[in-house]
Amino acid sequence: MNRNEQTLTKFYTAFQQKNYEAMGECYHDEATFRDEAFDLKTAAEVRGMWEMLCKRGKDMEMVFRDVKADEKTGSAHWEAHYTFSTSGRKVHNSINSAFTFKDGLILNQIDRFNFHRWSRQALGTPGLLLGWTSFLQKKVRKNAMAGLREFLAKKEA
């Protein structure tokens, strides 16, 4: 297992344990993150997002597999089972992650998942009817980013 595969294995193992501090250690100080809900431009935001998700995801369970990396890029697949806090609905999300590395740490992470599938589970009927629209995707992203900003502000206070 090369250094970058070790970094990814450490990251996902820490995620399984909800150890957001160890997760944060896997990111470079110039890290960015993007998925259907978040578009984070700083390492502080990325680390804060994982802390927020770990603290709020009390019943979250996740598994990972297919960790692959070379000296510049990597990928992995992970699946999470959790209760979506806004609706109280159960979610099973299947995510493919792509990474770039710098100095043996995650520089960029892009996670992809089926937003319509996720929104049907997390939001019920509105997700079923509108999950394929950019309107709902933008609303979810706006709410997720607002939630993260609020979480980070409370943490700093």
DSSP file (Angstrom, degrees, kcal/mol; ACC not computed):
  #  RESIDUE AA STRUCTURE BP1 BP2  ACC     N-H-->O    O-->H-N    N-H-->O    O-->H-N    TCO  KAPPA ALPHA  PHI   PSI    X-CA   Y-CA   Z-CA
    1    1 A M              0   0    0      0, 0.0     2,-0.0     0, 0.0     0, 0.0   0.000 360.0 360.0 360.0 125.1    0.0    0.0    0.0
    2    2 A N     >  -     0   0    0     67,-0.2     4,-2.2     1,-0.1     5,-0.2  -0.227 360.0 -94.5 -80.1 174.3    1.5    3.3   -1.1
    3    3 A R  H  > S+     0   0    0      1,-0.2     4,-2.0     2,-0.2     5,-0.1   0.873 123.4  48.1 -58.6 -42.6    1.5    6.5    1.0
    4    4 A N  H  > S+     0   0    0      2,-0.2     4,-2.2     1,-0.2    -1,-0.2   0.867 110.4  51.3 -71.6 -35.1   -1.6    8.0   -0.6
    5    5 A E  H  > S+     0   0    0      2,-0.2     4,-2.4     1,-0.2    -1,-0.2   0.879 109.3  52.2 -65.0 -36.4   -3.6    4.7   -0.2
    6    6 A Q  H  X S+     0   0    0     -4,-2.2     4,-2.6     2,-0.2    -2,-0.2   0.901 107.8  51.6 -64.0 -40.5   -2.5    4.8    3.5
    7    7 A T  H  X S+     0   0    0     -4,-2.0     4,-2.5     2,-0.2    -2,-0.2   0.930 111.9  46.0 -61.5 -45.8   -3.9    8.3    3.8
    8    8 A L  H  X S+     0   0    0     -4,-2.2     4,-2.7     2,-0.2     5,-0.3   0.899 112.3  50.2 -66.0 -40.0   -7.2    7.3    2.3
    9    9 A T  H  X S+     0   0    0     -4,-2.4     4,-2.3     2,-0.2     5,-0.2   0.916 112.0  48.2 -64.3 -42.3   -7.4    4.2    4.5
   10   10 A K  H  X S+     0   0    0     -4,-2.6     4,-2.5     2,-0.2    -2,-0.2   0.928 112.0  51.0 -60.8 -44.8   -6.7    6.3    7.5
   11   11 A F  H  X S+     0   0    0     -4,-2.5     4,-2.1     1,-0.2    -2,-0.2   0.949 114.6  40.4 -58.8 -53.0   -9.3    8.9    6.5
   12   12 A Y  H  X S+     0   0    0     -4,-2.7     4,-2.2     2,-0.2    -1,-0.2   0.843 113.9  53.0 -71.3 -32.5  -12.1    6.4    5.9
   13   13 A T  H  X S+     0   0    0     -4,-2.3     4,-1.3    -5,-0.3    -1,-0.2   0.920 110.9  47.9 -65.5 -42.2  -11.2    4.3    9.0
   14   14 A A  H  <>S+     0   0    0     -4,-2.5     5,-3.1    -5,-0.2     4,-0.2   0.882 109.2  54.5 -63.1 -38.2  -11.4    7.5   11.1
   15   15 A F  H ><5S+     0   0    0     -4,-2.1     3,-1.6     1,-0.2    -2,-0.2   0.918 104.0  53.9 -62.3 -43.7  -14.7    8.4    9.4
   16   16 A Q  H 3<5S+     0   0    0     -4,-2.2    -1,-0.2     1,-0.3    -2,-0.2   0.848 113.0  44.1 -57.3 -33.4  -16.1    5.0   10.5
   17   17 A Q  T 3<5S-     0   0    0     -4,-1.3    -1,-0.3    -5,-0.1    -2,-0.2   0.388 112.3-122.1 -91.3   2.2  -15.1    5.9   14.1
   18   18 A K  T < 5 +     0   0    0     -3,-1.6     2,-1.2    -4,-0.2    -3,-0.2   0.834  59.6 152.7  56.0  35.6  -16.5    9.4   13.7
   19   19 A N     >< +     0   0    0     -5,-3.1     4,-2.0     1,-0.2     3,-0.3  -0.696  15.4 172.9 -95.9  81.2  -13.0   10.7   14.5
   20   20 A Y  H  > S+     0   0    0     -2,-1.2     4,-2.5     1,-0.2    -1,-0.2   0.767  73.3  60.7 -65.7 -26.0  -13.1   14.0   12.7
   21   21 A E  H  > S+     0   0    0      2,-0.2     4,-1.4     1,-0.2    -1,-0.2   0.940 107.6  43.6 -66.8 -45.3   -9.8   15.1   14.1
   22   22 A A  H  > S+     0   0    0     -3,-0.3     4,-0.5     2,-0.2    -2,-0.2   0.868 112.7  53.8 -66.3 -35.4   -8.0   12.2   12.5
   23   23 A M  H >< S+     0   0    0     -4,-2.0     3,-1.6     1,-0.2     4,-0.2   0.941 106.4  52.2 -60.5 -46.4   -9.9   12.8    9.3
   24   24 A G  H >< S+     0   0    0     -4,-2.5     3,-1.5     1,-0.3    -1,-0.2   0.809  99.4  63.5 -60.9 -31.5   -8.8   16.4    9.3
   25   25 A E  H 3< S+     0   0    0     -4,-1.4    -1,-0.3     1,-0.3    -2,-0.2   0.689  93.8  63.8 -65.7 -18.0   -5.2   15.3    9.6
   26   26 A C  T << S+     0   0    0     -3,-1.6    80,-3.2    -4,-0.5     2,-0.4   0.560  89.7  86.1 -83.0  -8.6   -5.5   13.7    6.2
   27   27 A Y  E <  S-a  106   0A   0     -3,-1.5    80,-0.2    -4,-0.2     2,-0.1  -0.748  77.0-125.7 -99.7 140.4   -6.1   17.0    4.4
   28   28 A H  E >   -     0   0A   0     78,-2.9     3,-1.8    -2,-0.4    -2,-0.1  -0.408  31.5-111.0 -69.8 155.3   -3.5   19.4    3.1
   29   29 A D  E 3  S+     0   0A   0      1,-0.3    14,-0.6    -2,-0.1    15,-0.2   0.567 120.3  51.6 -69.7  -6.7   -3.8   23.0    4.4
   30   30 A E  E 3  S+     0   0A   0     12,-0.1    -1,-0.3    13,-0.1    77,-0.1   0.094  86.6 144.8-109.2  20.1   -4.8   24.0    0.8
   31   31 A A  E <   -     0   0A   0     -3,-1.8     2,-0.3    75,-0.1    77,-0.2  -0.169  28.0-170.6 -67.0 150.7   -7.6   21.4    0.6
   32   32 A T  E     -a  108   0A   0     75,-2.0    77,-1.4    11,-0.1     2,-0.3  -0.913   2.2-163.2-131.7 162.9  -10.9   21.8   -1.2
   33   33 A F  E     +aB 109  40A   0      7,-2.0     7,-3.0    -2,-0.3     2,-0.3  -0.996   7.1 179.2-147.5 143.1  -14.0   19.6   -1.3
   34   34 A R  E     +aB 110  39A   0     75,-1.9    77,-2.7    -2,-0.3     2,-0.2  -0.984  14.4 139.3-147.5 137.4  -17.0   19.4   -3.6
   35   35 A D        -     0   0    0      3,-2.8    77,-0.1    -2,-0.3    -2,-0.0  -0.819  68.8 -70.3-150.0-164.8  -20.2   17.2   -3.8
   36   36 A E  S    S+     0   0    0     -2,-0.2   105,-0.2     1,-0.2     3,-0.1   0.700 131.7  31.9 -69.5 -18.0  -23.8   17.8   -4.5
   37   37 A A  S    S+     0   0    0      1,-0.2     2,-0.3   104,-0.1   108,-0.3   0.739 118.9  43.0-107.7 -30.6  -24.3   19.6   -1.2
   38   38 A F        -     0   0    0    106,-0.1    -3,-2.8   107,-0.1     2,-0.3  -0.904  42.5-176.2-125.6 146.9  -21.0   21.4   -0.5
   39   39 A D  E     -B   34   0A   0     -2,-0.3     2,-0.4    -5,-0.2    -5,-0.2  -0.793  24.9-176.3-136.1  92.0  -18.5   23.4   -2.5
   40   40 A L  E     -B   33   0A   0     -7,-3.0    -7,-2.0    -2,-0.3    -2,-0.0  -0.788  18.7-177.2-104.5 130.2  -15.7   24.1    0.0
   41   41 A K        +     0   0    0     -2,-0.4     2,-0.3    -9,-0.2    -1,-0.1   0.523  64.5  54.1-103.4  -9.3  -12.7   26.3   -0.9
   42   42 A T  S  > S-     0   0    0      1,-0.1     4,-2.1    -9,-0.1     5,-0.1  -0.923  75.0-126.6-129.3 154.1  -10.7   26.1    2.3
   43   43 A A  H  > S+     0   0    0    -14,-0.6     4,-3.0    -2,-0.3     5,-0.3   0.846 111.7  59.6 -63.5 -33.9   -9.2   23.3    4.5
   44   44 A A  H  > S+     0   0    0      1,-0.2     4,-2.2     2,-0.2    -1,-0.2   0.906 107.1  46.0 -62.1 -40.7  -10.9   24.9    7.5
   45   45 A E  H  > S+     0   0    0      2,-0.2     4,-2.7     1,-0.2    -2,-0.2   0.921 113.1  49.8 -65.8 -43.6  -14.3   24.5    5.8
   46   46 A V  H  X S+     0   0    0     -4,-2.1     4,-2.0   -15,-0.2    -2,-0.2   0.953 114.1  43.7 -61.2 -50.5  -13.5   20.9    4.8
   47   47 A R  H  X S+     0   0    0     -4,-3.0     4,-2.1     1,-0.2    -1,-0.2   0.896 114.1  51.7 -62.2 -39.8  -12.4   19.9    8.3
   48   48 A G  H  X S+     0   0    0     -4,-2.2     4,-2.7    -5,-0.3    -1,-0.2   0.873 105.8  54.9 -64.9 -38.0  -15.4   21.7    9.8
   49   49 A M  H  X S+     0   0    0     -4,-2.7     4,-2.9     2,-0.2     5,-0.2   0.941 109.3  46.6 -60.7 -47.4  -17.8   19.9    7.5
   50   50 A W  H  X S+     0   0    0     -4,-2.0     4,-2.6     2,-0.2     5,-0.2   0.894 112.1  51.0 -64.9 -38.0  -16.5   16.5    8.6
   51   51 A E  H  X S+     0   0    0     -4,-2.1     4,-2.6     2,-0.2     5,-0.2   0.948 112.3  47.0 -61.0 -47.3  -16.7   17.6   12.2
   52   52 A M  H  X S+     0   0    0     -4,-2.7     4,-2.5     1,-0.2     5,-0.3   0.931 113.9  47.0 -59.4 -47.6  -20.3   18.8   11.8
   53   53 A L  H  X S+     0   0    0     -4,-2.9     4,-1.9     1,-0.2    -1,-0.2   0.887 113.4  48.5 -65.6 -38.7  -21.3   15.6   10.0
   54   54 A C  H  < S+     0   0    0     -4,-2.6    -1,-0.2    -5,-0.2    -2,-0.2   0.916 114.5  45.2 -66.5 -42.4  -19.7   13.3   12.5
   55   55 A K  H  < S+     0   0    0     -4,-2.6    -2,-0.2    -5,-0.2    -1,-0.2   0.872 119.6  40.3 -70.4 -36.6  -21.2   15.2   15.5
   56   56 A R  H  < S+     0   0    0     -4,-2.5     2,-1.8    -5,-0.2     3,-0.3   0.758  99.9  76.0 -82.8 -24.8  -24.7   15.3   13.9
   57   57 A G    ><  +     0   0    0     -4,-1.9     3,-1.6    -5,-0.3    -1,-0.2  -0.396  53.7 157.4 -87.5  61.6  -24.6   11.8   12.5
   58   58 A K  T 3  S+     0   0    0     -2,-1.8    -1,-0.2     1,-0.3    -2,-0.1   0.836  78.6  33.4 -57.6 -36.7  -25.2   10.0   15.8
   59   59 A D  T 3  S+     0   0    0     -3,-0.3    -1,-0.3    24,-0.1     2,-0.1   0.278  89.5 134.2-102.7  10.4  -26.6    6.8   14.1
   60   60 A M    <   +     0   0    0     -3,-1.6     2,-0.4    -6,-0.1    22,-0.2  -0.381  28.8 179.9 -67.2 133.0  -24.3    7.1   11.0
   61   61 A E  E     -C   81   0A   0     20,-2.5    20,-3.0    -2,-0.1     2,-0.3  -0.994   5.4-178.7-128.8 139.6  -22.6    3.9    9.9
   62   62 A M  E     -C   80   0A   0     -2,-0.4     2,-0.3    18,-0.2    18,-0.2  -0.980  14.4-166.7-141.0 153.5  -20.4    3.7    6.9
   63   63 A V  E     -C   79   0A   0     16,-2.1    16,-2.6    -2,-0.3     2,-0.3  -0.941  10.7-163.3-130.3 154.4  -18.3    1.2    4.9
   64   64 A F  E     +C   78   0A   0     -2,-0.3     2,-0.3    14,-0.2    14,-0.2  -0.957  13.1 160.1-138.3 158.7  -15.6    1.8    2.3
   65   65 A R  E     +C   77   0A   0     12,-2.7    12,-2.6    -2,-0.3    -2,-0.0  -0.949  47.9  53.3-160.2 175.9  -13.9   -0.2   -0.4
   66   66 A D  E     -     0   0A   0     -2,-0.3     2,-0.5     1,-0.2    -1,-0.1   0.855  60.3-179.9  57.1  41.5  -11.9    0.0   -3.6
   67   67 A V  E     +     0   0A   0      9,-0.1     2,-0.4    -3,-0.1     9,-0.2  -0.637   8.9 165.5 -74.6 121.2   -9.3    2.4   -2.2
   68   68 A K  E     +C   75   0A   0      7,-2.6     7,-2.8    -2,-0.5     2,-0.3  -0.996   4.1 157.8-138.7 141.3   -6.8    3.1   -5.0
   69   69 A A  E     -C   74   0A   0     -2,-0.4     5,-0.3     5,-0.3   -67,-0.2  -0.979  18.0-169.9-159.9 149.9   -4.2    5.8   -5.4
   70   70 A D        -     0   0    0      3,-2.8   -66,-0.1    -2,-0.3    -2,-0.0  -0.430  59.8 -69.8-117.9-158.5   -1.0    6.6   -7.2
   71   71 A E  S    S+     0   0    0     -2,-0.2    33,-0.2     1,-0.1     3,-0.1   0.690 129.0  20.0 -73.7 -15.4    1.4    9.5   -6.5
   72   72 A K  S    S+     0   0    0      1,-0.2    29,-2.0    28,-0.1     2,-0.3   0.718 122.5  28.5-120.7 -35.9   -1.0   12.1   -7.7
   73   73 A T  E     + D   0 100A   0     27,-0.2    -3,-2.8     2,-0.0     2,-0.3  -0.826  54.3 173.9-131.4 165.2   -4.6   10.8   -7.8
   74   74 A G  E     -CD  69  99A   0     25,-1.9    25,-2.7    -2,-0.3     2,-0.3  -0.969   9.4-159.3-159.4 173.3   -6.9    8.4   -6.0
   75   75 A S  E     +CD  68  98A   0     -7,-2.8    -7,-2.6    -2,-0.3     2,-0.3  -0.980   8.5 173.9-155.2 161.8  -10.4    7.0   -5.7
   76   76 A A  E     - D   0  97A   0     21,-1.6    21,-3.0    -2,-0.3     2,-0.4  -0.970  22.7-132.7-162.5 161.5  -12.6    5.1   -3.3
   77   77 A H  E     +CD  65  96A   0    -12,-2.6   -12,-2.7    -2,-0.3     2,-0.3  -0.978  27.9 173.5-120.7 137.0  -16.2    4.0   -2.9
   78   78 A W  E     -CD  64  95A   0     17,-2.6    17,-3.3    -2,-0.4     2,-0.4  -0.989  16.5-156.1-142.9 154.4  -18.1    4.5    0.4
   79   79 A E  E     -CD  63  94A   0    -16,-2.6   -16,-2.1    -2,-0.3     2,-0.4  -0.992   8.6-163.0-131.8 136.5  -21.6    4.0    1.6
   80   80 A A  E     -CD  62  93A   0     13,-2.5    13,-2.7    -2,-0.4     2,-0.5  -0.952   7.7-165.0-122.6 139.3  -23.3    5.7    4.5
   81   81 A H  E     +CD  61  92A   0    -20,-3.0   -20,-2.5    -2,-0.4     2,-0.3  -0.993  35.5 131.9-117.6 125.0  -26.5    4.8    6.4
   82   82 A Y  E     - D   0  91A   0      9,-2.1     9,-3.0    -2,-0.5     2,-0.6  -0.973  57.6 -97.0-161.6 169.8  -27.9    7.5    8.6
   83   83 A T  E     - D   0  90A   0     -2,-0.3     2,-0.5     7,-0.2     7,-0.2  -0.896  39.3-125.7 -98.0 124.2  -30.9    9.5    9.6
   84   84 A F  E >>> - D   0  89A   0      5,-3.2     4,-3.1    -2,-0.6     5,-0.5  -0.587  18.4-145.0 -71.2 119.4  -31.2   12.8    7.8
   85   85 A S  T 345S+     0   0    0     -2,-0.5    -1,-0.2     1,-0.2   -28,-0.0   0.807  91.2  54.8 -62.1 -34.0  -31.4   15.4   10.6
   86   86 A T  T 345S+     0   0    0      1,-0.2    -1,-0.2     3,-0.1    -2,-0.0   0.886 126.2  18.0 -68.0 -39.2  -33.8   17.8    8.8
   87   87 A S  T <45S-     0   0    0     -3,-0.5    -2,-0.2     2,-0.2    -1,-0.2   0.627  92.0-127.7-108.6 -17.5  -36.5   15.2    8.0
   88   88 A G  T  <5 +     0   0    0     -4,-3.1     2,-0.3     1,-0.3    -3,-0.2   0.616  62.7 141.1  75.4  12.1  -35.8   12.3   10.4
   89   89 A R  E   < -D   84   0A   0     -5,-0.5    -5,-3.2    33,-0.4    -1,-0.3  -0.632  56.2-111.7 -91.7 147.2  -35.8   10.0    7.4
   90   90 A K  E     -D   83   0A   0     -2,-0.3     2,-0.4    -7,-0.2    -7,-0.2  -0.535  35.3-166.9 -76.3 139.5  -33.4    7.1    6.9
   91   91 A V  E     -D   82   0A   0     -9,-3.0    -9,-2.1    -2,-0.2     2,-0.5  -0.981  20.1-168.3-131.1 139.8  -30.9    7.4    4.1
   92   92 A H  E     -D   81   0A   0     -2,-0.4     2,-0.5   -11,-0.2   -11,-0.2  -0.955  21.2-173.0-122.6 108.7  -28.5    5.0    2.4
   93   93 A N  E     -D   80   0A   0    -13,-2.7   -13,-2.5    -2,-0.5     2,-0.5  -0.887  13.4-158.3-110.7 133.7  -26.1    7.0    0.2
   94   94 A S  E     -D   79   0A   0     -2,-0.5    20,-0.5   -15,-0.2     2,-0.4  -0.949  20.0-174.1-112.5 118.9  -23.6    5.4   -2.2
   95   95 A I  E     -D   78   0A   0    -17,-3.3   -17,-2.6    -2,-0.5     2,-0.5  -0.919  21.3-157.5-125.4 137.7  -20.7    7.7   -3.0
   96   96 A N  E     -DE  77 112A   0     16,-2.4    16,-2.6    -2,-0.4     2,-0.4  -0.962  20.5-159.3-108.8 128.2  -17.7    7.6   -5.4
   97   97 A S  E     -DE  76 111A   0    -21,-3.0   -21,-1.6    -2,-0.5     2,-0.4  -0.865   9.4-165.7-112.0 141.3  -14.8    9.8   -4.4
   98   98 A A  E     -DE  75 110A   0     12,-2.3    12,-2.6    -2,-0.4     2,-0.3  -0.977  15.6-171.0-122.7 140.2  -12.0   11.2   -6.5
   99   99 A F  E     -DE  74 109A   0    -25,-2.7   -25,-1.9    -2,-0.4     2,-0.3  -0.916  20.8-161.5-131.6 151.4   -8.8   12.7   -5.0
  100  100 A T  E     -DE  73 108A   0      8,-1.9     7,-2.9    -2,-0.3     8,-1.3  -0.935  24.5-147.9-120.9 156.1   -5.7   14.6   -5.8
  101  101 A F  E     - E   0 106A   0    -29,-2.0     2,-0.3    -2,-0.3     5,-0.2  -0.874  18.1-174.6-126.5 153.2   -2.8   14.6   -3.3
  102  102 A K  E >  S- E   0 105A   0      3,-2.4     3,-1.6    -2,-0.3   -30,-0.1  -0.951  80.4  -9.1-144.3 126.8    0.0   16.9   -2.3
  103  103 A D  T 3  S-     0   0    0     -2,-0.3     3,-0.1     1,-0.3    -1,-0.0   0.827 128.7 -56.3  57.0  34.4    2.7   15.9    0.2
  104  104 A G  T 3  S+     0   0    0      1,-0.3     2,-0.3   -33,-0.2    -1,-0.3   0.601 118.8 104.2  76.7  11.0    0.9   12.7    0.9
  105  105 A L  E <  S- E   0 102A   0     -3,-1.6    -3,-2.4   -98,-0.0     2,-0.4  -0.849  82.9 -90.9-122.9 158.9   -2.3   14.5    2.0
  106  106 A I  E     +aE  27 101A   0    -80,-3.2   -78,-2.9    -2,-0.3    -5,-0.3  -0.556  41.4 171.3 -71.3 122.1   -5.6   15.0    0.3
  107  107 A L  E     +     0   0A   0     -7,-2.9   -75,-2.0    -2,-0.4     2,-0.4   0.835  68.8  13.1 -95.9 -47.0   -5.5   18.3   -1.7
  108  108 A N  E     -aE  32 100A   0     -8,-1.3    -8,-1.9   -77,-0.2     2,-0.4  -0.996  62.2-172.9-134.3 138.3   -8.9   18.0   -3.6
  109  109 A Q  E     -aE  33  99A   0    -77,-1.4   -75,-1.9    -2,-0.4     2,-0.5  -0.997   1.5-175.2-131.2 129.7  -11.8   15.7   -3.0
  110  110 A I  E     -aE  34  98A   0    -12,-2.6   -12,-2.3    -2,-0.4     2,-0.4  -0.982   8.3-166.0-124.0 118.3  -14.8   15.4   -5.3
  111  111 A D  E     - E   0  97A   0    -77,-2.7     2,-0.4    -2,-0.5   -14,-0.2  -0.865   3.4-166.1-104.4 136.7  -17.6   13.1   -4.1
  112  112 A R  E     + E   0  96A   0    -16,-2.6   -16,-2.4    -2,-0.4     2,-0.3  -0.980  15.8 155.9-124.8 133.5  -20.4   12.1   -6.5
  113  113 A F        -     0   0    0     -2,-0.4     2,-1.0   -18,-0.2   -18,-0.1  -0.965  53.3 -87.7-147.2 164.4  -23.7   10.5   -5.7
  114  114 A N     >  -     0   0    0    -20,-0.5     4,-2.5    -2,-0.3     5,-0.2  -0.622  38.3-167.6 -76.5 102.4  -27.1   10.2   -7.3
  115  115 A F  H  > S+     0   0    0     -2,-1.0     4,-3.3     1,-0.2     5,-0.2   0.884  84.1  53.1 -62.3 -40.5  -28.8   13.3   -6.0
  116  116 A H  H  > S+     0   0    0      2,-0.2     4,-2.1     1,-0.2    -1,-0.2   0.926 110.9  46.8 -63.0 -43.6  -32.3   12.2   -7.0
  117  117 A R  H  > S+     0   0    0      2,-0.2     4,-1.6     1,-0.2    -2,-0.2   0.935 115.1  47.0 -60.9 -46.3  -31.9    8.9   -5.2
  118  118 A W  H  X S+     0   0    0     -4,-2.5     4,-3.2     1,-0.2     5,-0.3   0.936 111.5  50.2 -61.0 -47.3  -30.6   10.7   -2.1
  119  119 A S  H  X S+     0   0    0     -4,-3.3     4,-2.5     1,-0.2     5,-0.5   0.840 106.0  55.9 -66.1 -33.2  -33.3   13.4   -2.2
  120  120 A R  H  X S+     0   0    0     -4,-2.1     4,-1.0     7,-0.4     8,-0.3   0.918 115.8  38.7 -61.2 -42.2  -36.1   10.7   -2.5
  121  121 A Q  H  < S+     0   0    0     -4,-1.6    -2,-0.2    -5,-0.2    -1,-0.2   0.942 123.4  38.7 -72.9 -48.2  -34.8    9.1    0.7
  122  122 A A  H  < S+     0   0    0     -4,-3.2   -33,-0.4     1,-0.2    -3,-0.2   0.836 130.7  24.8 -74.7 -34.7  -33.9   12.2    2.7
  123  123 A L  H  < S-     0   0    0     -4,-2.5     2,-0.2    -5,-0.3    -3,-0.2   0.518  88.1-152.8-113.5  -8.1  -36.8   14.5    1.7
  124  124 A G  S  X S+     0   0    0     -4,-1.0     4,-2.3    -5,-0.5     3,-0.4  -0.486  71.9   4.5  72.6-137.3  -39.6   12.1    0.8
  125  125 A T  H  > S+     0   0    0      1,-0.2     4,-2.7     2,-0.2     5,-0.3   0.867 131.1  53.3 -55.8 -45.3  -42.2   13.3   -1.7
  126  126 A P  H  > S+     0   0    0      0, 0.0     4,-2.8     0, 0.0     5,-0.3   0.915 112.2  46.7 -58.0 -39.3  -40.6   16.6   -2.5
  127  127 A G  H  > S+     0   0    0     -3,-0.4     4,-1.9    -8,-0.4    -7,-0.4   0.883 111.6  51.1 -67.3 -38.3  -37.3   14.8   -3.3
  128  128 A L  H  < S+     0   0    0     -4,-2.3    -1,-0.2    -9,-0.3     4,-0.2   0.927 119.7  35.1 -62.2 -45.6  -39.2   12.3   -5.4
  129  129 A L  H  < S+     0   0    0     -4,-2.7    -2,-0.2    -5,-0.2    -1,-0.2   0.830 135.1  21.2 -80.6 -33.2  -40.9   15.0   -7.4
  130  130 A L  H >< S+     0   0    0     -4,-2.8     3,-2.2    -5,-0.3     6,-0.5   0.426  88.2 103.0-118.8  -0.4  -38.2   17.6   -7.6
  131  131 A G  T 3< S+     0   0    0     -4,-1.9    -3,-0.1     1,-0.3   -12,-0.1   0.712  82.1  54.5 -61.4 -21.8  -34.9   15.7   -6.9
  132  132 A W  T 3  S+     0   0    0     -4,-0.2    -1,-0.3    -5,-0.2     2,-0.2   0.535  93.2  94.3 -87.2  -6.7  -33.9   15.8  -10.6
  133  133 A T  S <> S-     0   0    0     -3,-2.2     4,-1.7     1,-0.1     5,-0.1  -0.552  74.8-134.8 -91.2 150.8  -34.3   19.6  -10.8
  134  134 A S  H  > S+     0   0    0     -2,-0.2     4,-2.8     1,-0.2     5,-0.2   0.790 104.2  68.0 -68.4 -26.8  -31.6   22.2  -10.4
  135  135 A F  H  > S+     0   0    0      2,-0.2     4,-2.0     1,-0.2    -1,-0.2   0.951 105.1  38.8 -56.6 -51.6  -34.0   24.1   -8.2
  136  136 A L  H  > S+     0   0    0     -6,-0.5     4,-2.7     2,-0.2     5,-0.2   0.894 114.4  54.4 -69.3 -39.1  -33.9   21.5   -5.4
  137  137 A Q  H  X S+     0   0    0     -4,-1.7     4,-2.3    -7,-0.3    -1,-0.2   0.920 110.5  46.4 -60.4 -43.3  -30.2   20.9   -5.8
  138  138 A K  H  X S+     0   0    0     -4,-2.8     4,-2.6     2,-0.2    -1,-0.2   0.886 112.0  51.3 -66.0 -39.0  -29.5   24.6   -5.4
  139  139 A K  H  X S+     0   0    0     -4,-2.0     4,-2.5    -5,-0.2    -2,-0.2   0.922 110.9  47.5 -64.7 -43.9  -31.8   24.8   -2.3
  140  140 A V  H  X S+     0   0    0     -4,-2.7     4,-2.7     2,-0.2    -2,-0.2   0.922 113.3  48.4 -63.1 -43.9  -30.1   21.8   -0.7
  141  141 A R  H  X S+     0   0    0     -4,-2.3     4,-2.6    -5,-0.2     5,-0.2   0.916 111.5  49.9 -62.9 -43.4  -26.7   23.3   -1.4
  142  142 A K  H  X S+     0   0    0     -4,-2.6     4,-2.2     1,-0.2    -2,-0.2   0.928 114.0  45.0 -61.2 -45.8  -27.7   26.7    0.0
  143  143 A N  H  X S+     0   0    0     -4,-2.5     4,-2.4     2,-0.2    -2,-0.2   0.892 113.0  50.6 -66.4 -40.3  -29.1   25.0    3.2
  144  144 A A  H  X S+     0   0    0     -4,-2.7     4,-2.2     2,-0.2    -2,-0.2   0.930 112.5  46.1 -64.2 -44.9  -26.1   22.8    3.6
  145  145 A M  H  X S+     0   0    0     -4,-2.6     4,-2.6  -108,-0.3    -2,-0.2   0.896 112.4  50.7 -66.3 -39.5  -23.7   25.7    3.3
  146  146 A A  H  X S+     0   0    0     -4,-2.2     4,-2.4    -5,-0.2    -1,-0.2   0.909 110.2  50.6 -63.3 -41.4  -25.8   27.9    5.7
  147  147 A G  H  X S+     0   0    0     -4,-2.4     4,-2.3     2,-0.2    -2,-0.2   0.893 111.2  48.0 -62.7 -40.5  -25.7   25.0    8.2
  148  148 A L  H  X S+     0   0    0     -4,-2.2     4,-2.9     2,-0.2     5,-0.2   0.925 110.6  50.6 -67.0 -44.6  -22.0   24.7    7.9
  149  149 A R  H  X S+     0   0    0     -4,-2.6     4,-2.3     1,-0.2    -2,-0.2   0.915 112.3  47.9 -59.3 -42.5  -21.4   28.5    8.3
  150  150 A E  H  X S+     0   0    0     -4,-2.4     4,-2.3     2,-0.2    -1,-0.2   0.918 112.0  49.4 -63.9 -43.6  -23.6   28.4   11.4
  151  151 A F  H  X S+     0   0    0     -4,-2.3     4,-2.0     1,-0.2    -2,-0.2   0.928 112.8  46.6 -60.9 -46.4  -21.8   25.4   12.8
  152  152 A L  H  X S+     0   0    0     -4,-2.9     4,-2.0     1,-0.2    -1,-0.2   0.873 111.0  52.6 -66.1 -37.4  -18.4   27.0   12.3
  153  153 A A  H  X S+     0   0    0     -4,-2.3     4,-1.5    -5,-0.2    -1,-0.2   0.912 110.4  47.2 -64.8 -42.6  -19.5   30.3   13.8
  154  154 A K  H  < S+     0   0    0     -4,-2.3    -1,-0.2     1,-0.2    -2,-0.2   0.873 110.5  53.4 -65.9 -36.5  -20.8   28.6   17.0
  155  155 A K  H  < S+     0   0    0     -4,-2.0    -1,-0.2     1,-0.2    -2,-0.2   0.889 110.1  46.9 -65.3 -39.6  -17.5   26.7   17.2
  156  156 A E  H  <        0   0    0     -4,-2.0    -1,-0.2     1,-0.2    -2,-0.2   0.780 360.0 360.0 -72.3 -27.6  -15.5   29.9   17.0
  157  157 A A     <        0   0    0     -4,-1.5    -1,-0.2    -5,-0.2    -2,-0.2   0.479 360.0 360.0 -72.7 360.0  -17.6   31.7   19.6
